[in-house]
């Protein structure tokens, strides 16, 4: 794979999607990270804060601040785990569910636009490839990878 071509694609795709998402989020008074947290909680109600941290590959403090902000905004509820009183389980509110639906509609429209000239077979292949890459990403210890990559660039 030509890493430069992929890098240019990735940067262009990311920047455009981020800009569009920022505009979508303005009326909700949310940031991109907030929308990611809501999406995780809405997709997996009752997940633990630790599971969210692992999923977003962010530090504990950032996730805790984000969840506190969302709780104050009425998007989530954190409850004590009855089996482990030190553990918090996170649930979406009706407001989060409505936002999650609107976000999915927005992203579905985005996908229709950017994938409009792909055939059903190409879309299926792309979906399979993305699923495989996603599985590989789940196996990555991002802290170790970051340390390895940082170390290799210093040599």
Secondary structure, 3 states (H helix, E strand, C coil): CCHHHHHHHHHHHHHHHHHHHHHHHHCCCCCHHHHHHHHHHHHCCCEEHHHHHHHHCCCHHHHHHHHHHHHHCCCEEEEEECCEEEEEEEEECHHHHHHHHHHHHHHHHHHHHHCCCCCHHHHHHHHHHHHHHHHHHHCCCHHHHHHHHHHHHHC
